Amino acid sequence: MSTPYQFPDADSIMEITVEHFAGVDFANHSTKVDWSRSPDACNMIANDTYFPVKRTGYRRRAKFSGMVYGLHRLETDILCHAGTKLWRLADNGEHALLYADMNEGKSTSFLMNGRLWILDGKTYLVYDGETAQPARNVAYIPTTTIGSPPEGGGTSLEAVNLLSSRRTNTFVGDGTSRAFQLDTEYIDADSVACDGFEIEMVNAVTGKVTLTQAPPDAGGLANVAITFSKMEEPASCIDRCRICGLYGGRNDTRVFVAGDPQKPNCDWQSGLYDPTYFPDTGYTMIGSDASEIMGYARQYDTQVVLKSDGQDAKQYLRTFTLDDNDRPAYPLRQGAEAAGAASRYAIAVLGGTPYYLSPQGVMGIYGTNVTEYRAVAGVSQRIDPRLSRENLSDAIACVWNGFYYLAVGGHCYVADSRQMEGNIPEWYYWDNIPAVCFLADSGEGGSLWFGTADGRVCEFCCTDDADAYYDDGQPIAARWTTPFSPLAAWNRQKNILTTQTMLMPYGYSSADIWYRTERLYAQAAAEAFSQFSFARMDFGNFSFRSIAAAVPIPSRRRVRRAYLFQMVVRNENAGEPFGLLGLNIRYTVRTQVRQR
């Protein structure tokens, strides 16, 4: 008697629903990525409720003939360093030229005393709201020696200013002496001035100044002040600096500058609230000259000094104290052992944590304000495979509105401080961002600006701007991809029955749904819609929708015998917003026919 034929059991219907989204994951294989993340999303960002939406675009605000090396702000004024010129931007396009001898290299700046101070590696500049000029023109003139007798000596008071060769000596007149010996030789004879007394002769070599008449005897008090300059000296090391950091312990009372190519491991501190005074005694050699100082980050009451990769320590911690004479001191100690910084211009503080770019990826510096302990850990693991292919030395970064923006090679990697898994933020990936410098306006209503290599100055749009979803007039191609998933059964084929994509209910939007398997990449559905609104009527996409509810895009295109499956949701239409609220996939797992 033969065995009756046995039919296979009916395939049970299974489904996957995605309602919670995170960022991108370029580190894991696309078949291993969590369903909340995307292995290949582009030009998406989390909105206020953490759903992925299309990023806003940017509009051109100015165009110059040279590369934009820096953007700077003083109150309402935005300054642009393009080529060898410094411009003040104007809304009407009539930009004002402020300075015409800038260095062709990236510039940085800081604010102090109501003025903007700019470092470009060639000339240290100051902008007061009206004019920009070399800071040496307004440099503090120190009184280096006081109470000196006519033959020289006296008491040292202030250190020489590295920013200027001018200094002052004070003398005690004895009623008979006309010649006064300065505290240095080889002076500029034409620079000598003496208030209240006429100069008869200057010996520039010996530094002796002879007056036409002897000053009266002042009874031991200084009554002669001679101001002079040393002979012409090479460019100041302060002028050659390219990076800066404000610090003073618990407040920002001084600026520290570094980046002189001739002294790569040295930095200099300014006077108290005085960025026109850099004492020649106020320098610090940090580690060896085998690695250079790359930048600064403030964390609690400590300044973190970052260096490039080399044989010595990559991180130093500067603190504030008073020495035995109650003078301010800034001792250094080595920080945590970690990779060095790869770019001077990719250091920023996100939510109290300094971030910097290293050859191994983006690093975060963690610590507390009750100890001097600092730990360094990578925070960019999910984007490192793609980030590592970039030219990291060209990278720039800033923090704006709780996001860390890292731009390099026309791409932008964005870390969201609102979405953290441990100490690691969620990351997003953008293309067509040709930024070579950033300007992040803080505060309500502030904007994110960037400059480009071809001379454009651009500003990112807000969501309610008229042209919010254009990149300088060009459409933005955005997409969200699911994992290329085996759907929980590597050794079985699957039949895809239906999918449903829930879109954000924008006033006008659209999406294309694509399916991908190991042997197929095809469009499965497309939808364009607009809410009923006279403010923006698009009859081509008119759908009579009047309720701002999620917009479903069902697809009943079946896919048979697929081992791997992926959905790609795209929006490449000019001027359209786009966002996801959810995804659903219904499928069956094919069973094997039982053997007789």
C-alpha positions as CSV (number, residue, x, y, z in Angstrom):
1,M,0.0,0.0,0.0
2,S,1.5,3.3,-1.1
3,T,2.0,6.2,1.3
4,P,-0.5,9.1,0.6
5,Y,1.0,12.3,-0.7
6,Q,1.5,14.9,2.0
7,F,1.0,18.6,1.2
8,P,3.2,21.1,2.9
9,D,1.7,23.2,5.6
10,A,0.5,26.7,4.6
11,D,3.2,29.3,4.9
12,S,2.5,31.6,7.9
13,I,2.4,35.3,7.2
14,M,5.1,37.3,9.1
15,E,5.7,41.0,9.3
16,I,8.3,43.5,10.4
17,T,7.2,47.0,11.6
18,V,9.6,49.9,12.1
19,E,8.3,52.7,14.2
20,H,11.4,53.9,16.0
21,F,14.3,55.3,14.0
22,A,17.9,56.2,14.8
23,G,20.8,57.1,12.5
24,V,23.1,55.4,10.0
25,D,25.3,52.4,10.5
26,F,28.2,52.1,8.0
27,A,30.2,49.8,10.3
28,N,28.1,46.6,10.3
29,H,27.4,44.6,7.2
30,S,24.1,45.7,5.7
31,T,22.6,42.4,6.6
32,K,23.5,42.9,10.2
33,V,22.3,46.5,10.7
34,D,19.5,47.0,13.3
35,W,16.1,47.8,11.8
36,S,16.0,51.2,13.4
37,R,19.2,52.3,11.6
38,S,20.1,52.6,7.9
39,P,23.1,51.2,6.1
40,D,22.9,53.8,3.4
41,A,20.7,56.8,4.3
42,C,21.7,60.1,2.8
43,N,20.6,63.7,3.5
44,M,18.3,62.7,6.4
45,I,18.3,64.1,9.9
46,A,16.2,63.4,13.0
47,N,13.4,66.0,13.6
48,D,12.2,67.2,17.0
49,T,10.4,63.9,17.5
50,Y,13.3,61.8,16.3
51,F,11.8,60.7,13.0
52,P,14.1,60.8,9.9
53,V,13.3,63.8,7.7
54,K,15.0,65.3,4.7
55,R,17.6,68.0,5.7
56,T,17.0,71.5,4.7
57,G,19.2,73.0,1.9
58,Y,21.3,76.1,1.8
59,R,21.2,79.4,-0.1
60,R,24.0,81.5,-1.5
61,R,24.6,84.8,0.4
62,A,27.7,86.0,-1.4
63,K,30.3,85.0,-4.0
64,F,34.0,86.0,-4.1
65,S,36.8,85.3,-6.4
66,G,39.0,83.3,-4.0
67,M,38.5,80.4,-1.6
68,V,36.7,81.2,1.6
69,Y,39.2,80.5,4.3
70,G,37.2,81.8,7.2
71,L,33.8,83.3,8.4
72,H,33.7,85.4,11.5
73,R,31.1,87.4,13.4
74,L,31.0,90.5,15.5
75,E,27.5,91.2,16.7
76,T,25.5,91.8,13.5
77,D,28.5,91.9,11.2
78,I,29.6,88.8,9.3
79,L,33.2,88.9,7.9
80,C,34.4,86.7,5.1
81,H,38.1,85.9,4.6
82,A,38.2,85.0,0.9
83,G,41.5,84.7,-1.0
84,T,43.7,87.5,0.3
85,K,40.9,89.8,1.3
86,L,38.7,90.4,4.3
87,W,35.1,91.5,3.5
88,R,32.1,92.7,5.6
89,L,29.0,91.1,4.1
90,A,25.9,93.2,3.3
91,D,22.4,92.0,2.5
92,N,22.3,94.1,-0.7
93,G,25.4,92.5,-2.1
94,E,27.6,95.6,-1.8
95,H,30.2,94.0,0.4
96,A,32.8,96.3,2.1
97,L,36.5,95.5,1.7
98,L,38.2,95.8,5.1
99,Y,41.7,94.4,4.6
100,A,43.6,93.3,1.5
101,D,46.6,91.4,2.7
102,M,45.3,88.2,4.3
103,N,47.1,84.9,4.3
104,E,45.8,82.3,1.9
105,G,45.1,79.8,4.6
106,K,42.4,79.0,7.1
107,S,41.7,81.7,9.7
108,T,40.2,81.5,13.2
109,S,38.9,84.2,15.5
110,F,37.7,85.0,19.1
111,L,35.8,87.8,20.8
112,M,37.2,89.9,23.6
113,N,36.6,93.4,24.9
114,G,33.9,94.0,22.3
115,R,36.2,93.4,19.4
116,L,36.9,90.5,17.0
117,W,40.5,89.2,16.8
118,I,41.5,87.1,13.8
119,L,44.5,84.8,13.3
120,D,45.4,83.8,9.7
121,G,49.0,82.7,10.1
122,K,50.3,85.9,8.6
123,T,49.0,88.9,10.4
124,Y,47.1,89.0,13.7
125,L,44.1,91.4,13.0
126,V,41.6,93.2,15.1
127,Y,38.1,94.4,13.9
128,D,36.3,97.0,16.0
129,G,33.1,97.2,14.0
130,E,34.4,99.8,11.6
131,T,37.9,98.9,10.5
132,A,40.2,95.9,10.5
133,Q,43.9,96.5,11.1
134,P,47.0,94.6,12.4
135,A,46.7,94.2,16.1
136,R,50.3,95.4,16.5
137,N,49.0,98.9,15.6
138,V,47.0,99.0,18.9
139,A,49.4,96.7,20.9
140,Y,49.9,97.4,24.6
141,I,53.2,99.2,25.3
142,P,54.7,97.7,28.4
143,T,56.8,99.6,30.9
144,T,59.8,97.2,31.1
145,T,62.0,99.1,33.5
146,I,61.0,101.6,36.2
147,G,62.9,103.9,38.6
148,S,66.2,103.7,36.7
149,P,69.0,106.2,37.3
150,P,70.3,108.0,34.3
151,E,73.2,105.5,33.8
152,G,70.8,102.6,33.6
153,G,69.6,99.8,35.9
154,G,66.3,100.2,37.7
155,T,63.7,97.6,38.4
156,S,62.2,95.3,35.9
157,L,58.4,95.6,35.8
158,E,56.6,94.2,32.7
159,A,57.8,91.7,30.1
160,V,58.4,92.7,26.5
161,N,55.3,92.5,24.3
162,L,55.9,89.9,21.5
163,L,53.3,91.7,19.5
164,S,55.2,95.0,19.4
165,S,58.8,96.2,19.6
166,R,57.7,99.3,21.5
167,R,58.4,99.6,25.2
168,T,58.8,102.3,27.9
169,N,61.5,103.0,30.5
170,T,61.1,105.4,33.4
171,F,64.1,107.3,35.0
172,V,64.7,109.3,38.1
173,G,66.2,112.7,37.1
174,D,69.1,114.0,39.3
175,G,69.0,117.6,38.0
176,T,72.3,117.4,36.1
177,S,72.2,114.3,33.8
178,R,71.0,114.7,30.2
179,A,72.0,111.2,29.0
180,F,69.8,108.2,29.9
181,Q,70.7,104.6,29.2
182,L,67.8,102.4,28.0
183,D,67.5,98.8,29.0
184,T,68.4,97.4,25.6
185,E,70.7,98.1,22.6
186,Y,70.0,98.4,18.9
187,I,67.0,100.6,19.0
188,D,65.1,102.4,16.2
189,A,66.3,106.0,16.6
190,D,63.3,107.5,14.8
191,S,60.9,105.8,17.3
192,V,62.2,107.4,20.5
193,A,59.9,109.8,22.3
194,C,60.2,111.5,25.7
195,D,57.1,113.3,27.1
196,G,57.9,116.8,28.3
197,F,61.5,116.8,27.2
198,E,63.2,117.5,23.9
199,I,65.6,114.9,22.5
200,E,69.0,116.1,21.3
201,M,70.6,112.8,20.2
202,V,70.0,109.1,20.1
203,N,72.7,106.4,19.9
204,A,70.8,103.6,18.2
205,V,73.6,101.0,18.8
206,T,74.1,101.6,22.6
207,G,70.6,102.6,23.4
208,K,71.6,105.9,25.0
209,V,69.2,108.9,24.7
210,T,70.5,112.5,25.3
211,L,68.1,115.3,26.1
212,T,68.7,119.0,25.3
213,Q,68.4,119.9,29.0
214,A,68.7,118.0,32.2
215,P,65.4,117.1,33.9
216,P,65.0,118.4,37.4
217,D,65.8,116.4,40.5
218,A,62.6,114.6,41.5
219,G,63.7,113.6,44.9
220,G,64.0,109.9,44.0
221,L,60.8,109.7,42.0
222,A,60.6,108.8,38.4
223,N,60.0,111.9,36.3
224,V,61.4,110.9,32.9
225,A,59.6,108.3,30.6
226,I,61.2,107.3,27.3
227,T,59.3,105.2,24.8
228,F,61.1,103.5,22.0
229,S,61.2,100.5,19.7
230,K,63.8,97.9,19.0
231,M,65.3,97.9,15.5
232,E,63.1,96.2,12.8
233,E,62.5,92.6,13.7
234,P,61.1,89.7,11.7
235,A,57.4,89.0,11.8
236,S,56.1,88.3,15.3
237,C,55.5,84.7,16.3
238,I,52.0,85.9,17.3
239,D,51.3,86.9,13.8
240,R,52.3,83.5,12.6
241,C,49.8,81.7,14.9
242,R,46.7,80.1,13.4
243,I,44.7,78.7,16.4
244,C,43.4,80.1,19.7
245,G,41.6,79.2,22.8
246,L,40.1,81.3,25.6
247,Y,40.9,80.3,29.1
248,G,41.5,81.7,32.6
249,G,40.5,79.0,35.0
250,R,36.8,79.4,35.8
251,N,36.4,82.2,33.3
252,D,37.9,83.2,30.0
253,T,40.3,86.0,31.0
254,R,43.1,85.3,28.6
255,V,43.7,83.9,25.1
256,F,46.2,81.2,24.3
257,V,47.5,81.1,20.7
258,A,49.5,78.5,18.8
259,G,50.2,77.2,15.4
260,D,53.5,79.0,14.6
261,P,55.2,76.7,12.0
262,Q,58.6,77.6,13.4
263,K,57.6,76.6,16.9
264,P,54.9,73.9,16.5
265,N,54.8,72.8,20.1
266,C,54.8,76.2,21.7
267,D,51.9,78.4,22.8
268,W,51.7,81.9,24.2
269,Q,49.3,83.5,26.6
270,S,47.9,87.1,26.5
271,G,47.7,89.6,29.3
272,L,44.6,89.7,31.6
273,Y,41.7,90.6,29.3
274,D,44.2,92.1,26.9
275,P,44.7,90.3,23.6
276,T,47.1,93.1,22.5
277,Y,49.7,92.0,25.1
278,F,51.7,88.8,24.8
279,P,54.5,88.8,27.3
280,D,57.7,87.3,26.0
281,T,57.8,85.3,29.3
282,G,54.3,83.9,28.8
283,Y,55.1,80.9,26.6
284,T,54.9,77.2,27.2
285,M,56.7,74.4,25.4
286,I,54.2,71.6,25.3
287,G,55.8,68.2,24.7
288,S,58.3,67.7,22.0
289,D,58.5,69.4,18.7
290,A,57.9,66.1,17.0
291,S,54.2,66.8,17.1
292,E,52.4,70.1,16.8
293,I,49.7,71.7,18.9
294,M,46.4,71.2,16.9
295,G,43.9,73.1,19.1
296,Y,42.2,73.7,22.4
297,A,38.9,72.6,24.0
298,R,37.4,74.0,27.3
299,Q,36.0,71.4,29.7
300,Y,34.8,72.6,33.1
301,D,37.7,74.6,34.6
302,T,40.3,72.8,32.5
303,Q,41.7,73.6,29.1
304,V,42.5,70.6,27.0
305,V,45.5,71.0,24.6
306,L,45.4,68.6,21.7
307,K,48.5,67.6,19.7
308,S,49.0,65.7,16.5
309,D,50.2,62.1,16.4
310,G,53.8,61.7,17.4
311,Q,56.0,60.1,20.0
312,D,55.0,62.2,22.9
313,A,51.6,62.6,24.7
314,K,48.7,63.7,22.4
315,Q,46.7,65.5,25.1
316,Y,47.6,67.9,27.9
317,L,45.5,69.5,30.6
318,R,46.0,73.1,31.6
319,T,44.7,74.3,34.9
320,F,44.8,77.6,36.8
321,T,46.5,78.4,40.1
322,L,48.4,81.2,41.9
323,D,52.2,80.9,42.5
324,D,54.0,81.7,45.7
325,N,53.9,85.4,44.8
326,D,50.1,85.3,44.1
327,R,50.7,85.6,40.4
328,P,48.6,83.6,38.0
329,A,50.1,80.3,36.7
330,Y,48.9,77.7,34.3
331,P,50.5,74.4,35.1
332,L,50.2,71.5,32.6
333,R,50.1,67.8,33.0
334,Q,49.6,64.9,30.5
335,G,46.1,63.8,29.8
336,A,44.8,60.4,28.9
337,E,46.7,58.4,26.3
338,A,44.8,58.5,23.0
339,A,45.2,59.2,19.3
340,G,46.3,62.6,18.3
341,A,44.2,65.2,16.4
342,A,44.1,65.0,12.6
343,S,42.8,68.5,11.9
344,R,43.1,71.8,13.6
345,Y,39.6,72.8,12.6
346,A,37.6,69.8,13.7
347,I,37.6,70.4,17.4
348,A,34.3,71.4,19.1
349,V,32.4,70.9,22.4
350,L,29.1,69.0,22.1
351,G,27.0,68.9,25.3
352,G,30.0,69.5,27.5
353,T,32.1,66.8,25.8
354,P,35.0,68.0,23.6
355,Y,35.1,66.2,20.3
356,Y,38.1,66.1,18.0
357,L,38.9,64.2,14.8
358,S,41.8,61.7,15.0
359,P,43.2,59.3,12.4
360,Q,41.0,56.6,14.1
361,G,37.8,58.6,13.9
362,V,36.0,61.2,16.1
363,M,37.1,61.0,19.8
364,G,35.2,62.3,22.9
365,I,37.0,63.5,26.0
366,Y,35.1,62.6,29.1
367,G,35.7,63.7,32.7
368,T,34.1,65.4,35.7
369,N,34.5,68.8,37.3
370,V,35.4,67.3,40.7
371,T,38.6,65.4,39.5
372,E,41.3,66.0,37.0
373,Y,40.6,62.6,35.4
374,R,40.0,62.5,31.7
375,A,39.2,59.5,29.5
376,V,39.2,59.5,25.7
377,A,36.9,57.2,23.7
378,G,35.8,56.9,20.1
379,V,32.3,58.1,19.3
380,S,32.1,57.6,15.5
381,Q,32.3,53.8,15.2
382,R,29.2,53.6,13.1
383,I,30.5,56.0,10.4
384,D,34.3,55.2,10.6
385,P,34.4,52.9,7.5
386,R,33.2,55.8,5.3
387,L,34.9,58.6,7.3
388,S,38.3,56.8,7.1
389,R,38.3,57.2,3.3
390,E,38.3,61.0,3.6
391,N,41.3,63.3,3.7
392,L,41.0,64.0,7.4
393,S,43.5,66.8,7.5
394,D,41.0,69.0,5.5
395,A,38.1,68.3,7.8
396,I,36.3,71.1,9.6
397,A,33.7,70.9,12.4
398,C,31.4,73.0,14.5
399,V,28.6,72.6,17.0
400,W,25.3,74.2,16.4
401,N,21.9,73.6,18.0
402,G,23.0,70.4,19.7
403,F,24.6,68.8,16.6
404,Y,28.3,68.2,15.8
405,Y,28.8,68.9,12.1
406,L,32.0,67.4,10.5
407,A,32.5,68.3,6.9
408,V,35.1,66.9,4.6
409,G,35.4,66.1,0.9
410,G,31.9,67.5,0.0
411,H,30.3,65.3,2.7
412,C,29.0,66.1,6.2
413,Y,28.8,63.7,9.1
414,V,26.3,64.9,11.7
415,A,26.2,63.7,15.4
416,D,23.0,64.2,17.3
417,S,23.5,64.8,21.0
418,R,19.8,64.2,21.8
419,Q,20.2,60.6,20.7
420,M,22.8,58.8,22.7
421,E,23.6,55.1,23.2
422,G,26.0,55.2,26.1
423,N,28.4,57.9,25.1
424,I,27.9,57.3,21.4
425,P,25.6,59.7,19.5
426,E,23.5,58.8,16.5
427,W,25.1,59.9,13.2
428,Y,23.7,61.0,9.9
429,Y,25.3,61.4,6.5
430,W,24.9,64.2,4.0
431,D,26.3,64.8,0.6
432,N,26.7,67.9,-1.6
433,I,28.0,70.0,1.3
434,P,31.1,71.7,-0.1
435,A,32.0,73.4,3.2
436,V,35.6,74.3,3.9
437,C,34.9,76.5,6.9
438,F,31.9,77.0,9.2
439,L,30.3,79.8,11.2
440,A,27.8,78.7,13.8
441,D,25.6,81.5,15.1
442,S,24.5,80.6,18.6
443,G,21.2,81.6,20.3
444,E,17.7,81.8,19.1
445,G,17.4,82.6,15.4
446,G,21.0,81.9,14.7
447,S,22.1,80.3,11.5
448,L,24.7,77.8,10.3
449,W,26.9,79.3,7.6
450,F,29.7,77.8,5.5
451,G,32.2,78.9,2.9
452,T,33.3,76.9,-0.1
453,A,36.5,76.5,-2.1
454,D,35.0,78.3,-5.1
455,G,34.2,81.4,-3.1
456,R,30.6,81.0,-2.1
457,V,29.2,82.0,1.3
458,C,26.1,79.9,2.0
459,E,23.6,79.8,4.8
460,F,21.5,76.7,5.8
461,C,17.8,77.3,5.5
462,C,15.1,77.0,8.1
463,T,12.2,74.6,7.4
464,D,9.7,77.4,6.8
465,D,11.9,79.3,4.3
466,A,10.5,79.6,0.8
467,D,13.4,77.7,-0.8
468,A,14.2,75.5,2.2
469,Y,14.7,72.3,0.2
470,Y,17.1,73.5,-2.4
471,D,20.9,73.4,-2.3
472,D,21.8,76.7,-3.9
473,G,19.0,76.2,-6.4
474,Q,19.6,72.5,-6.9
475,P,17.3,69.6,-5.7
476,I,18.3,67.5,-2.7
477,A,18.3,63.8,-3.2
478,A,17.3,62.1,0.1
479,R,16.9,58.4,0.9
480,W,16.3,56.0,3.7
481,T,17.3,52.4,3.2
482,T,16.4,49.5,5.4
483,P,18.9,46.7,6.2
484,F,19.5,44.2,3.4
485,S,17.9,41.6,5.6
486,P,17.5,37.8,5.4
487,L,14.2,38.4,7.3
488,A,15.2,36.1,10.1
489,A,15.8,33.1,7.9
490,W,19.1,32.8,6.1
491,N,18.4,29.3,4.7
492,R,14.9,29.9,3.4
493,Q,13.5,31.9,0.5
494,K,10.8,34.5,1.3
495,N,7.9,35.8,-0.6
496,I,7.2,39.5,-0.1
497,L,3.5,40.1,0.0
498,T,3.0,43.8,0.7
499,T,4.8,46.7,2.2
500,Q,3.6,50.0,3.5
501,T,5.5,53.2,4.0
502,M,4.1,55.9,6.3
503,L,5.2,59.4,5.2
504,M,5.2,62.7,7.1
505,P,2.1,64.7,6.3
506,Y,3.8,67.7,4.7
507,G,1.8,70.1,2.7
508,Y,3.4,68.7,-0.4
509,S,5.8,65.7,-0.8
510,S,6.4,62.5,-2.6
511,A,8.3,59.3,-2.4
512,D,9.5,56.5,-4.6
513,I,9.6,53.0,-3.1
514,W,12.2,50.6,-4.4
515,Y,12.7,46.9,-3.7
516,R,16.1,45.2,-3.7
517,T,16.9,41.5,-3.5
518,E,20.0,39.6,-4.4
519,R,18.9,39.6,-8.1
520,L,16.5,42.5,-8.3
521,Y,16.4,46.3,-8.0
522,A,13.1,47.8,-9.1
523,Q,10.6,50.4,-8.3
524,A,7.6,49.1,-6.4
525,A,5.5,52.2,-5.8
526,A,5.5,56.0,-6.1
527,E,3.3,58.6,-4.5
528,A,3.0,62.3,-4.8
529,F,0.6,64.3,-2.7
530,S,-0.2,67.8,-1.4
531,Q,-2.6,69.0,1.3
532,F,-5.4,71.3,0.3
533,S,-3.9,74.8,0.7
534,F,-4.2,77.9,-1.4
535,A,-0.8,79.0,-0.1
536,R,0.9,76.5,-2.3
537,M,-1.4,74.8,-4.9
538,D,0.2,72.0,-7.0
539,F,-2.5,70.5,-9.2
540,G,0.0,68.0,-10.5
541,N,0.2,66.4,-7.1
542,F,-3.3,67.4,-6.0
543,S,-4.9,64.7,-3.9
544,F,-7.8,66.3,-2.0
545,R,-6.1,65.6,1.3
546,S,-7.0,68.1,3.9
547,I,-6.1,66.3,7.2
548,A,-2.5,66.4,8.4
549,A,-2.3,62.7,9.1
550,A,0.4,60.2,8.2
551,V,0.4,59.4,4.4
552,P,0.5,55.7,3.7
553,I,2.1,54.4,0.5
554,P,1.1,50.7,0.1
555,S,2.8,48.5,-2.4
556,R,1.3,45.1,-3.4
557,R,4.1,44.2,-5.8
558,R,5.1,40.7,-4.9
559,V,8.6,39.4,-4.8
560,R,9.1,35.7,-4.9
561,R,11.9,33.5,-3.8
562,A,14.1,36.2,-2.3
563,Y,16.8,35.3,0.2
564,L,17.6,39.0,1.1
565,F,15.3,42.0,0.9
566,Q,15.7,45.7,1.2
567,M,13.4,48.7,0.9
568,V,14.7,52.1,-0.4
569,V,12.5,55.1,0.2
570,R,13.6,58.1,-1.9
571,N,12.7,61.7,-2.6
572,E,14.7,63.5,-5.2
573,N,12.2,66.1,-6.3
574,A,13.2,69.8,-6.1
575,G,11.8,71.8,-3.3
576,E,10.0,69.0,-1.5
577,P,10.2,68.1,2.2
578,F,10.1,64.4,3.0
579,G,10.1,62.3,6.1
580,L,9.2,58.8,7.5
581,L,6.9,57.8,10.3
582,G,7.0,54.1,9.8
583,L,7.6,51.0,7.6
584,N,5.9,47.7,7.4
585,I,6.8,44.5,5.5
586,R,4.6,41.4,5.3
587,Y,6.1,38.2,4.0
588,T,6.1,34.5,4.1
589,V,8.9,32.1,4.6
590,R,8.8,29.3,2.1
591,T,8.7,25.8,3.7
592,Q,10.4,22.8,2.3
593,V,8.3,20.0,0.7
594,R,8.3,17.0,3.0
595,Q,9.9,13.8,1.6
596,R,7.7,10.8,1.1
